[in-house]
Amino acid sequence: LQDYYVVILCPTEMDIQVRRVLQIPLWSQRVIYLQGSALKDQDLMRAKMDNGEACFILSSRNEVDRTAADHQTILRAWAVKDFAPNCPLYVQILKPENKFHVKFADHVVCEEECKYAMLALNCVCPATSTLITLLVHTSRGQEGQESPEQWQRMYGRCSGNEVYHIRMGDSKFFMEYEGKSFTYAAFHAHKKYGVCLIGIRREENKSILLNPGPRHIMAASDTCFYINITKEENSAFIFKQEEKQKKKGFAGSYDGPSRLPVHSIIASMGTVAMDLQNTECRPANSSKLALPAENGSGTRRPSIAPVLELADTSSLLPCDLLSDQSEDEMTQSDEEGSAVVEYVKGYPPNSPYIGSSPTLCHLLPEKAPFCCLRLDKGCKHNSFEDAKAYGFKNKLIIVSAETAGNGLYNFIVPLRAYYRSRKELNPIVLLLDNKQHHFLEAICCFPMVYYMEGTIDNLDSLLQCGIIYADNLVVVDKESTMSAEEDYMADAKTIVNVQTMFRLFPSLSIITELTHPSNMRFMQFRAKDSYSLALSKLEKRERENGSNLAFMFRLPFAAGRVFSISMLDTLLYQSFVKDYMITITRLLLGLDTTPGSGYLCAMKITEDDLWIRTYGRLFQKLCSSSAEIPIGIYRTESHMFATSEVGARWCSQISINVEDCEDTKDVKEHWGIKTSHHRNSCSSDQSEHPLLRRKSMQWARRLSRKGNKHSSKTAEWISQQRLSLYRRSERQELSELVKNRMKHLGLPTTGYEDVANLTASDVMNRVNLGYLQ
């Protein structure tokens, strides 16, 4: 875009931050700032709107009244369309109910739709927000290359991966696979060139299909969408190298000399895969990564079935999406019996706003009465008053929001989509500051969706909504706190509240939305954390080098534990040169569905899957067995730090398209310390390093000073109290506080005791996004 002039038309005077940017020589000659209004034709004439290549209309997201901000955006869009009807419009809207007013625009990004869907997927596919953010950012992959840590160099280099497109008939990557199945083309393109083919678009059809599966036969007129470090047109050196190899008789070798040395897949916690929709029905309890029987006991590495050029129709059984004979119904255990509420598959009958995309979901046969949606109060239909009483089989997902806005609907839909296994559906609890009755009509058709009034800064509210039975807590940014008198202070309350929950419930995965990305450095903050301080220096260095992804090395962001919607601003800008980016992002997030298209899911790698050994073999196994395309791994490592506060730490990272490396020594070391959960936990025992709360010790010292006035018996009692206080760790004090509140509320404390014993209060995460090059 450096070949274009950019005109900024703004009703206010230029602020200091913009002035600094425009003083940079690179931009000073290309960016023109005009003060004016889009509703005035003379100002649009000054900006030469009728000659523009594109017009981007951005909303003021930090306004307290976001609806009013949307109304201003709508008027600006109408004014520009009236003045320059031929100028392509790119509109950013905040609330989904206002989207249909700007439906005429060429490209529209709705913040709340994308935000809630991304936060929801973070709960079931770790670090989805990180994956999407890095994919839509433009980077040359030079971040972190001076770091001494291998994972940071890999992470930085592979942050340069983006989505590109090319017509198959014009592609050297994919041209040879004409007439072959999509799955065959994807596997061999990855094996030969290290590119990840994720989708196609037929010439006669405008719909993009993500992983259409082995039944799709590639045609020369297809448009291929792939992920790589650079687009094919800039990769001519690959083909020259390939021609040399062919002359030497090395064609088809997968062990290219330029591949990155990374650990193989078996050190990962799970894969993010684009699963195939409606192509086959697998038998109940069958593993996609099962060990081949004929080679299971030999010393030779087990072989994997080849990926077929054309689909074997005998192994691909048609599935009826609306059939009740899915794997969930067929595999119900006897003990569940008739007590299990039957779900149906269908489209939600009540959309809370105009313009929401219909998605096939798991639904209740009949709408639940509104009184049954309240988690903490019984009614005439049931007497349950806390999460424990419901007896949920899966961990809860709790969402803390100020109000039940229409965007929250897009949090529920991806988690109730029909392709999610019924046995794996997590109960969803909406913890709302203010209840809105009209929203209950939209959610009463979904199974295991409840609400409760309360806030995250109230411990009683957290305990009543079942936080000790939750795997994930999502904290949504509040509209009322998005602006503050002092810059970057809008997130202060959220950060402190999340830090409190982090200390009280250390095993909980807390996913937080912030107004300002720079504030993510305060998440899970520790003053004496040498590792975080080292990352802070790395971030400063990258910012000085001009990187727009300097925050990517912060551990909470890298693991998908923190997100800011401003990170997706670039999605709208990318659509100027890649008109398909918004569509692909919405398909990945589950906001849109296309018949025959795939979806994003996660798969856990267990000890039984170690025989696969490498990412390349995993790619082949998934392509040949279930026609899935793996696009990343999320793994956990333990690192030791010599600080007074920190013991052994578990660190997780997500990697995309890791190479076929067989570093078995490192792999075994990683596996030996890996937990069985794709969410991270820490194994160090905090009781070995007791931390004293200052208030408690000051109180004990005051008691000891007063002790001279009491009898010797009283002094002895005080001395014993002081000794017991000294021996108590911070972890024990916090546990005692929580258990006392639970007893006061009449809640069982057994669940919290288990959590406190299994985990400690330090959870660190690392994500590594990368592709084979």
C-alpha positions in Angstrom: 0.0 0.0 0.0 3.0 2.3 0.0 2.2 3.1 -3.6 -1.0 4.9 -2.5 -1.6 8.3 -0.9 -3.6 8.1 2.3 -6.0 10.9 3.2 -7.2 11.0 6.8 -10.5 12.9 7.2 -11.3 13.5 10.9 -13.6 16.0 12.6 -11.1 16.8 15.4 -7.6 18.3 15.4 -4.6 16.0 14.9 -3.6 14.5 18.2 0.0 14.0 19.4 0.2 10.3 18.5 -0.9 10.9 14.9 1.4 13.9 14.6 4.4 11.8 15.7 3.6 9.2 13.1 3.3 11.7 10.3 6.7 13.1 11.2 8.3 9.9 10.1 9.8 10.5 6.6 8.3 7.2 5.3 4.7 8.5 5.9 5.1 12.3 5.8 5.1 12.3 2.0 2.3 9.8 1.7 -0.3 10.7 4.4 -2.4 13.8 4.4 -4.4 14.9 7.4 -7.6 16.9 6.8 -9.9 18.2 9.5 -13.5 18.0 8.3 -16.7 16.0 8.3 -17.8 13.2 5.9 -21.3 14.7 6.0 -20.1 17.8 4.3 -19.7 17.6 0.5 -17.1 20.3 0.4 -14.9 18.3 2.8 -15.4 15.1 0.7 -14.3 17.2 -2.3 -11.2 18.3 -0.5 -10.4 14.7 0.1 -11.1 13.8 -3.6 -13.4 11.1 -2.4 -14.9 10.6 -5.9 -11.4 9.7 -7.2 -10.5 7.4 -4.3 -9.5 3.7 -4.7 -11.2 2.9 -1.4 -12.8 4.6 1.6 -12.4 3.2 5.1 -14.9 4.3 7.6 -13.7 3.5 11.2 -15.8 3.7 14.4 -14.7 5.3 17.6 -14.6 2.2 19.7 -13.7 3.8 23.0 -16.9 5.8 23.3 -19.1 5.1 26.3 -22.1 5.0 24.1 -21.1 2.5 21.3 -24.6 2.6 19.8 -24.2 6.4 19.2 -20.8 5.7 17.7 -22.4 3.2 15.3 -25.0 5.8 14.3 -22.4 8.2 13.3 -20.6 5.6 11.3 -23.8 4.7 9.5 -24.4 8.4 8.5 -20.8 8.7 7.3 -21.2 5.6 5.1 -24.5 6.9 3.7 -22.9 10.3 3.0 -19.9 8.7 1.2 -22.2 6.4 -0.9 -24.3 9.3 -1.9 -21.3 11.5 -2.9 -19.1 8.9 -4.5 -21.3 5.8 -5.4 -18.5 4.1 -7.3 -15.9 4.3 -4.5 -15.4 0.9 -2.7 -16.5 1.2 0.9 -14.9 -0.6 3.8 -16.9 -0.1 7.0 -16.1 -1.0 10.6 -19.2 -1.4 12.8 -19.3 -2.1 16.5 -22.6 -3.7 17.3 -24.1 -6.5 15.2 -27.7 -5.1 15.2 -26.4 -2.1 13.2 -24.7 -4.1 10.5 -27.7 -4.3 8.2 -27.7 -0.5 7.8 -24.4 -0.7 5.9 -25.1 -3.9 4.1 -24.5 -2.1 0.8 -20.8 -1.6 1.6 -18.2 -3.7 -0.2 -16.7 -5.0 3.0 -18.0 -4.9 6.6 -16.3 -6.0 9.8 -18.4 -6.2 12.9 -16.3 -6.0 16.0 -18.6 -7.7 18.5 -19.3 -10.6 16.2 -15.6 -11.4 15.6 -14.7 -10.7 19.3 -17.2 -13.1 20.9 -16.7 -15.9 18.3 -12.9 -15.6 18.9 -13.2 -15.7 22.6 -15.5 -18.7 22.4 -13.1 -20.7 20.2 -10.2 -19.9 22.6 -12.1 -22.1 25.1 -12.1 -25.2 22.8 -9.2 -24.4 20.4 -6.4 -22.9 22.5 -4.9 -19.6 21.2 -7.3 -19.2 18.3 -7.2 -15.4 18.9 -3.4 -15.5 18.5 -3.5 -17.6 15.4 -6.0 -15.3 13.7 -4.3 -12.1 14.8 -0.9 -13.2 13.4 -2.5 -14.5 10.2 -4.1 -11.1 9.4 -1.0 -9.1 10.3 1.6 -8.4 7.7 5.1 -9.2 8.8 8.4 -10.2 7.2 9.0 -12.7 10.0 12.1 -10.9 11.3 10.8 -10.4 14.9 12.8 -12.1 17.6 15.6 -13.3 15.4 18.2 -12.0 17.8 16.7 -13.8 20.7 18.8 -16.5 22.4 15.7 -18.7 22.7 14.9 -21.0 19.8 11.1 -20.8 20.3 11.2 -17.0 20.1 13.2 -17.1 16.9 10.8 -19.7 15.4 7.7 -17.8 16.7 9.0 -14.5 15.2 10.0 -15.9 11.9 6.8 -17.8 11.4 4.6 -14.8 12.4 5.2 -13.8 8.8 2.8 -16.4 7.5 -0.3 -15.1 5.8 -3.1 -16.4 3.6 -2.6 -16.1 -0.2 -4.5 -17.1 -3.2 -3.7 -18.2 -6.8 -5.5 -19.8 -9.7 -4.7 -23.5 -9.8 -3.9 -23.4 -13.5 -1.3 -20.7 -13.0 0.3 -22.3 -9.9 3.5 -24.3 -9.8 2.6 -25.4 -6.3 -0.8 -26.9 -7.2 -1.0 -27.3 -11.0 0.2 -30.9 -11.0 -2.7 -31.9 -8.8 -5.4 -31.2 -11.4 -7.9 -34.0 -11.4 -6.7 -35.2 -7.9 -8.7 -34.9 -4.7 -8.3 -31.8 -2.5 -6.9 -33.9 0.4 -4.2 -35.4 -1.9 -3.2 -32.0 -3.2 -3.0 -30.6 0.3 -0.8 -33.3 1.7 1.6 -33.4 -1.3 1.8 -29.6 -1.5 2.8 -29.6 2.1 5.2 -32.4 1.7 6.9 -31.0 -1.4 6.8 -27.2 -0.9 5.8 -26.7 2.8 2.7 -24.7 1.9 -0.7 -25.4 3.7 -3.6 -25.6 1.3 -6.7 -24.7 3.3 -9.5 -24.0 0.9 -10.7 -23.5 -2.7 -13.3 -21.6 -4.6 -14.9 -22.8 -7.8 -14.9 -20.5 -10.8 -18.7 -20.7 -11.1 -19.3 -20.3 -7.4 -18.5 -17.3 -5.1 -18.5 -19.5 -1.9 -15.1 -20.3 -0.4 -14.8 -23.9 0.9 -12.4 -24.7 3.7 -11.1 -28.2 3.4 -13.9 -29.6 1.1 -12.4 -33.0 1.6 -11.4 -35.9 -0.7 -14.6 -35.8 -2.7 -13.6 -32.4 -4.2 -11.7 -32.9 -7.4 -9.3 -30.1 -8.2 -9.9 -28.2 -11.5 -7.5 -25.8 -13.3 -10.1 -23.0 -12.8 -10.2 -23.4 -9.0 -8.8 -20.6 -6.9 -6.6 -22.1 -4.2 -6.2 -20.5 -0.8 -3.0 -21.4 1.0 -0.9 -20.3 4.0 2.8 -19.6 3.5 5.6 -17.3 4.5 5.3 -15.5 1.1 3.1 -15.8 -1.9 4.0 -18.2 -4.7 4.8 -15.4 -7.1 7.7 -14.4 -4.8 9.0 -18.0 -4.4 10.7 -18.6 -7.7 13.9 -19.8 -6.0 12.1 -22.9 -4.8 11.4 -24.1 -8.3 15.0 -23.5 -9.5 16.2 -25.5 -6.5 13.7 -28.2 -7.3 14.8 -28.4 -11.0 18.4 -28.9 -9.8 17.3 -31.7 -7.5 15.4 -33.4 -10.4 18.5 -33.4 -12.5 20.4 -35.0 -9.6 17.6 -37.6 -9.1 16.4 -36.2 -5.8 12.9 -35.2 -6.8 10.2 -35.7 -4.2 12.6 -35.6 -1.2 10.9 -34.1 1.9 14.1 -33.3 3.7 14.8 -29.9 2.3 17.9 -28.1 3.6 16.1 -24.9 4.5 13.7 -26.4 7.0 13.6 -25.0 10.5 14.8 -27.1 13.4 11.8 -27.5 15.7 10.5 -30.2 18.0 8.1 -32.7 16.5 4.5 -33.1 17.1 4.6 -35.5 20.0 5.7 -32.7 22.4 2.4 -31.0 21.6 -0.8 -30.7 23.6 -3.1 -30.9 20.7 -3.6 -29.9 17.1 -5.7 -27.3 15.6 -7.2 -29.0 12.6 -9.6 -28.1 9.9 -12.0 -30.9 10.2 -14.0 -32.3 7.4 -17.8 -31.8 7.4 -20.2 -34.5 6.2 -17.8 -36.8 4.5 -17.8 -39.9 6.7 -19.3 -41.4 9.8 -16.6 -42.9 12.0 -17.3 -45.8 14.3 -17.9 -45.0 17.9 -14.8 -44.4 20.1 -12.5 -44.8 17.0 -9.2 -42.9 17.1 -8.1 -41.0 14.1 -4.5 -41.6 15.1 -4.9 -45.3 16.0 -1.8 -47.5 15.6 -1.9 -49.8 12.5 -2.5 -53.3 13.8 -0.1 -55.0 11.4 2.9 -53.0 12.6 1.9 -52.4 16.2 4.5 -54.7 17.8 7.5 -54.5 15.5 10.6 -52.5 16.1 10.3 -50.8 12.6 8.5 -47.5 12.5 4.8 -48.2 11.8 3.7 -47.3 8.3 0.9 -44.9 7.5 -1.6 -45.5 4.7 -0.9 -43.3 1.6 -3.2 -40.4 0.7 -5.3 -41.5 -2.2 -5.4 -39.4 -5.4 -9.2 -40.0 -5.6 -11.6 -40.7 -2.7 -12.4 -44.3 -1.9 -16.2 -44.0 -2.0 -16.6 -47.3 -0.1 -15.0 -45.7 3.0 -16.8 -42.4 2.8 -20.3 -43.1 4.1 -22.9 -40.3 3.6 -24.1 -38.7 6.8 -27.4 -37.1 7.3 -26.8 -33.9 9.3 -30.3 -33.9 10.8 -30.3 -37.7 11.6 -30.6 -38.7 15.2 -28.2 -41.6 14.6 -25.1 -39.6 15.1 -22.1 -41.0 17.1 -23.4 -39.3 20.2 -26.7 -41.1 20.2 -25.2 -44.5 19.3 -22.6 -44.3 22.1 -24.7 -43.3 25.0 -23.7 -45.3 28.0 -26.2 -47.5 29.9 -25.9 -45.6 33.0 -27.0 -42.4 31.3 -30.0 -44.2 29.9 -33.2 -42.2 29.5 -32.1 -39.5 32.0 -30.2 -37.7 29.2 -32.1 -34.9 27.6 -32.5 -35.5 23.9 -31.1 -32.7 21.7 -32.1 -32.0 18.2 -30.1 -30.4 15.3 -31.6 -27.4 13.7 -31.4 -23.6 13.2 -31.9 -21.4 16.2 -35.5 -20.1 15.9 -34.9 -16.6 17.5 -32.0 -14.5 16.3 -31.4 -11.5 18.5 -30.6 -9.2 15.5 -31.1 -8.9 11.8 -28.3 -10.2 9.7 -26.9 -13.1 11.8 -25.8 -16.0 9.7 -27.9 -19.2 10.2 -25.8 -22.0 11.8 -27.0 -25.6 12.3 -26.7 -26.2 16.1 -27.6 -28.6 18.9 -30.9 -27.4 20.3 -33.4 -28.4 22.9 -36.6 -30.1 21.6 -38.6 -27.4 23.4 -37.6 -24.0 24.6 -36.6 -23.9 28.2 -38.7 -21.7 30.5 -37.0 -18.4 31.4 -37.0 -19.4 35.1 -34.9 -22.5 34.3 -32.2 -20.4 32.8 -31.3 -18.8 36.1 -28.4 -20.9 37.5 -28.5 -19.8 41.1 -32.3 -19.9 41.8 -34.6 -22.9 41.8 -38.0 -22.8 40.2 -41.0 -25.1 40.0 -39.3 -27.1 37.3 -36.1 -27.8 39.3 -34.7 -27.0 42.7 -31.0 -26.5 41.7 -29.4 -23.4 43.2 -25.7 -23.9 42.3 -23.5 -25.5 39.6 -22.7 -28.5 41.8 -26.3 -29.5 42.0 -26.7 -29.8 38.2 -24.1 -32.6 38.1 -22.5 -31.4 34.9 -20.2 -34.0 33.3 -18.0 -31.4 31.5 -16.3 -28.4 32.8 -18.1 -25.0 32.7 -17.3 -22.0 30.5 -18.1 -18.8 32.4 -18.5 -15.5 30.5 -18.4 -12.3 32.5 -20.0 -9.4 30.7 -21.6 -6.1 31.6 -24.9 -6.8 29.7 -26.3 -9.5 27.6 -25.7 -7.7 24.3 -26.7 -9.2 20.9 -23.0 -9.9 20.2 -23.0 -12.5 23.1 -25.2 -14.7 20.8 -22.1 -15.2 18.7 -20.3 -16.7 21.7 -22.9 -19.4 22.2 -23.4 -20.4 18.5 -19.8 -21.7 17.8 -19.9 -23.7 21.0 -23.3 -25.3 20.1 -22.6 -25.9 16.4 -23.8 -29.2 15.1 -20.2 -30.5 14.4 -19.3 -30.3 18.0 -19.7 -33.7 19.7 -22.7 -33.8 22.1 -20.5 -35.5 24.7 -18.0 -32.6 24.6 -20.5 -29.7 25.0 -19.4 -27.5 27.9 -22.1 -25.8 30.0 -22.1 -22.1 29.5 -22.8 -19.7 32.4 -23.3 -16.0 31.6 -22.3 -13.8 34.6 -24.0 -10.5 33.9 -23.9 -7.2 35.6 -27.3 -6.3 34.2 -29.8 -8.8 32.9 -31.7 -8.1 29.7 -35.0 -10.1 29.3 -35.1 -9.9 25.5 -31.8 -11.9 25.2 -33.3 -14.8 27.1 -35.6 -15.5 24.2 -32.6 -16.0 22.0 -30.7 -18.4 24.3 -33.6 -20.5 25.7 -33.4 -22.9 22.8 -29.7 -23.9 23.5 -28.8 -26.8 25.8 -26.9 -26.1 29.0 -26.8 -22.3 28.7 -27.6 -20.4 32.0 -27.2 -16.9 33.3 -26.7 -15.3 36.7 -26.5 -11.7 37.9 -23.2 -10.8 39.5 -19.7 -9.4 38.9 -16.2 -10.8 38.9 -15.1 -8.5 41.7 -17.6 -10.3 44.0 -16.2 -13.6 45.3 -19.7 -14.8 46.2 -20.9 -14.4 42.6 -17.9 -16.3 41.3 -18.5 -19.2 43.7 -22.2 -19.4 43.1 -21.8 -19.5 39.3 -19.5 -22.5 39.7 -16.0 -21.1 39.1 -14.4 -24.1 40.8 -16.0 -26.4 38.3 -14.9 -24.3 35.3 -12.2 -24.8 32.8 -12.4 -21.3 31.3 -13.5 -17.9 32.4 -13.9 -15.3 29.7 -13.8 -11.7 30.9 -15.3 -9.3 28.3 -14.3 -5.7 28.2 -17.0 -3.5 29.7 -18.4 -0.6 27.7 -18.7 1.7 30.7 -14.9 1.4 31.4 -13.6 1.7 27.8 -12.6 5.3 28.3 -10.6 6.9 31.1 -9.2 10.3 31.8 -5.7 9.0 31.8 -4.5 7.1 28.7 -4.4 3.3 29.0 -6.1 3.4 32.4 -9.4 2.0 31.0 -8.3 -1.5 31.7 -7.2 -0.9 35.3 -10.3 -2.5 37.0 -10.4 -5.5 34.7 -6.7 -6.2 35.2 -6.8 -6.0 39.0 -9.9 -8.2 39.1 -8.4 -10.8 36.8 -5.2 -10.8 38.9 -7.3 -11.5 42.0 -9.0 -14.4 40.3 -5.7 -15.7 39.1 -4.4 -15.9 42.7 -7.6 -17.3 44.1 -8.2 -19.9 41.4 -4.8 -20.8 40.0 -5.9 -23.7 37.8 -8.5 -21.6 35.9 -7.8 -20.6 32.4 -8.8 -16.9 32.3 -9.2 -15.3 28.9 -9.4 -11.5 29.1 -10.4 -8.8 26.6 -8.5 -5.5 27.1 -9.1 -2.1 25.5 -5.4 -1.4 25.0 -3.1 -4.2 23.8 -0.1 -2.6 25.6 -1.7 -3.4 28.9 -1.3 -7.2 28.4 2.0 -7.0 30.1 0.2 -6.6 33.4 -1.7 -9.9 33.1 -0.5 -12.5 35.6 2.0 -9.9 36.8 4.9 -10.8 39.0 7.4 -8.1 40.1 10.3 -10.4 40.4 9.7 -12.5 37.3 13.0 -12.4 35.5 11.6 -14.2 32.4 8.8 -11.6 31.9 11.4 -8.8 32.4 13.5 -10.4 29.6 10.5 -10.5 27.4 9.8 -6.8 28.2 13.3 -5.9 26.9 12.7 -8.0 23.7 9.4 -6.2 23.2 11.1 -2.8 23.5 13.7 -3.8 21.0 11.2 -5.0 18.5 9.2 -1.8 18.9 12.3 0.3 18.2 12.9 -1.8 15.1 9.4 -0.7 13.8 7.6 -4.0 14.3 3.8 -3.7 14.5 3.7 -7.1 16.3 6.0 -6.1 19.2 3.4 -7.4 21.7 3.4 -10.9 20.2 6.1 -12.2 22.6 4.1 -11.4 25.7 3.2 -14.8 27.2 -0.5 -14.2 27.9 -1.1 -13.1 24.3 1.0 -15.9 22.9 -1.2 -18.5 24.7 -4.5 -16.9 23.8 -5.2 -15.7 27.3 -5.6 -12.0 26.4 -7.1 -10.3 23.4 -7.9 -6.8 22.2 -10.2 -6.1 19.4 -7.9 -3.4 18.0 -5.6 -6.2 17.0 -8.1 -7.0 14.3 -8.1 -3.5 12.7 -5.8 -4.8 10.1 -8.4 -7.4 9.0 -10.4 -4.6 7.3 -7.2 -3.1 5.7 -6.1 -6.5 4.5 -9.3 -6.9 2.6 -8.2 -4.0 0.3 -5.7 -6.3 -1.3 -7.2 -9.6 -0.3 -11.0 -9.4 -0.7 -11.4 -12.9 0.7 -9.8 -12.4 4.1 -13.0 -11.4 6.0 -14.8 -14.4 4.5 -12.1 -16.8 5.5 -11.8 -15.4 9.0 -15.6 -15.7 9.5 -15.5 -19.3 8.3 -12.7 -20.1 10.7 -14.5 -18.5 13.6 -17.8 -20.3 12.8 -19.6 -17.0 12.1 -20.5 -18.2 8.6 -21.1 -21.7 7.4 -21.0 -23.0 3.8 -22.3 -26.4 2.8 -19.3 -28.7 2.3 -16.9 -26.5 4.1 -14.7 -27.5 7.1 -14.4 -25.9 10.5 -11.8 -25.3 13.2 -11.4 -27.9 15.9 -8.8 -29.2 18.3 -7.4 -32.7 18.8 -5.5 -33.9 21.9 -2.3 -35.8 21.4 -2.0 -38.6 24.0 0.7 -41.0 24.9 -0.9 -43.6 22.6 -0.1 -41.3 19.7 3.6 -41.2 20.2 4.2 -43.7 17.4 3.5 -41.0 14.9 6.7 -39.2 15.9 6.7 -36.2 13.5 4.4 -33.5 12.2 4.8 -34.7 8.6 3.6 -38.2 9.5 0.7 -36.7 11.5 -0.2 -34.7 8.4 -0.2 -37.9 6.3 -2.1 -39.9 9.0 -4.9 -37.3 9.3 -5.2 -36.9 5.5 -5.3 -40.6 4.8 -7.7 -41.6 7.7 -10.1 -38.7 8.3 -9.3 -36.2 5.5 -8.4 -33.5 8.1 -5.8 -30.8 7.4 -3.7 -30.0 10.5 -2.6 -26.4 10.7 -1.0 -26.1 14.1 0.1 -27.5 17.4 -0.3 -26.3 21.0 2.2 -27.7 23.4 3.4 -27.4 27.0 7.0 -27.3 28.2 8.5 -26.9 31.6 11.2 -24.3 32.2 13.2 -23.6 35.4 13.9 -20.1 36.5 16.3 -19.0 39.3 14.0 -16.5 41.1 12.7 -16.3 44.6 9.1 -16.5 43.4 9.1 -19.0 40.6 9.7 -22.7 40.6 9.1 -25.1 37.6 6.8 -23.6 35.1 4.6 -25.0 32.4 4.7 -23.1 29.2 2.5 -23.7 26.2 2.8 -22.7 22.6 0.8 -23.2 19.4 2.7 -24.0 16.2 1.3 -24.1 12.7 2.6 -26.6 10.1 5.7 -27.7 12.0 8.2 -29.5 9.9 8.8 -33.3 9.8 11.6 -33.4 12.4 12.7 -36.4 14.4 14.5 -34.9 17.3 13.6 -37.9 19.5 15.8 -36.9 22.5 14.3 -33.5 22.9 10.9 -34.9 22.3 11.2 -37.5 25.1 12.3 -34.8 27.5 9.3 -32.7 26.6 6.9 -35.6 26.9 8.2 -36.7 30.2 6.9 -33.5 31.8 3.8 -32.9 29.8 0.4 -32.8 31.4 -2.7 -34.5 30.0 -4.7 -31.3 29.6 -4.4 -28.9 26.6 -4.8 -26.1 29.1 -1.7 -25.4 31.2 -1.1 -26.1 34.8 1.9 -25.7 37.1 3.4 -28.6 39.0 5.5 -26.8 41.6 4.3 -26.9 45.2 4.0 -23.3 46.4 4.1 -24.6 50.0 7.8 -25.2 49.6 8.3 -21.5 49.1 6.0 -19.8 51.7 5.2 -16.2 50.9 4.0 -14.1 53.9 1.4 -11.5 53.6 2.6 -8.2 55.1 -0.6 -7.4 56.8 -0.6 -10.7 58.6 3.0 -10.2 59.8 2.4 -6.6 60.8 -0.6 -7.8 62.8 1.5 -10.5 64.5 4.2 -8.0 65.4 1.7 -5.7 66.9 0.4 -8.6 69.0 3.9 -9.4 70.1 4.5 -5.8 71.2 1.3 -5.8 73.3 2.2 -9.2 74.8 4.3 -7.6 77.6 1.2 -6.2 79.2 -0.4 -9.7 79.4 0.2 -12.6 81.6 2.8 -15.2 80.6 0.0 -17.6 79.5 -1.4 -15.0 77.1 2.1 -14.3 75.8 2.7 -17.9 75.1 -0.6 -18.1 73.2 0.3 -15.1 71.1 3.7 -16.6 70.4 2.0 -19.8 69.1 -0.3 -17.7 66.9 2.6 -15.8 65.5 4.4 -19.1 64.7 1.4 -20.5 63.0 1.0 -17.3 60.9 4.6 -17.5 59.9 4.2 -21.0 58.7 1.1 -20.3 56.6 1.8 -19.6 53.0 -0.1 -17.1 50.8 -1.6 -20.0 49.0 -3.0 -21.5 52.2 -4.5 -18.1 53.3 -6.2 -17.6 49.9 -7.5 -21.2 50.1 -8.9 -20.6 53.6 -10.6 -17.4 52.4 -12.3 -19.1 49.5 -13.4 -22.1 51.6 -14.9 -19.9 54.3 -16.9 -18.0 51.8 -18.1 -21.3 50.2 -19.2 -22.6 53.7 -21.0 -19.3 54.3 -22.9 -19.7 51.0 -23.7 -23.4 51.8 -21.6 -24.7 48.9 -19.5 -27.9 49.1 -15.7 -27.2 49.4 -14.5 -30.5 48.1 -14.0 -29.3 44.5 -11.9 -26.3 45.6 -9.7 -28.5 47.8 -8.9 -30.7 44.8 -8.0 -27.7 42.7 -5.8 -26.2 45.3 -3.9 -29.4 45.8 -3.4 -30.1 42.2 -2.1 -26.8 41.0 -0.2 -23.8 42.0 -0.6 -20.1 41.3 1.9 -19.6 38.5 0.6 -20.4 35.0 2.6 -19.3 32.0 1.9 -19.8 28.4 3.9 -19.6 25.2 2.6 -19.8 21.7 4.7 -20.5 18.6 3.0 -20.0 15.2 5.0 -21.2 12.3 4.9 -22.9 8.9 7.3 -25.3 7.2 9.4 -23.3 4.7 
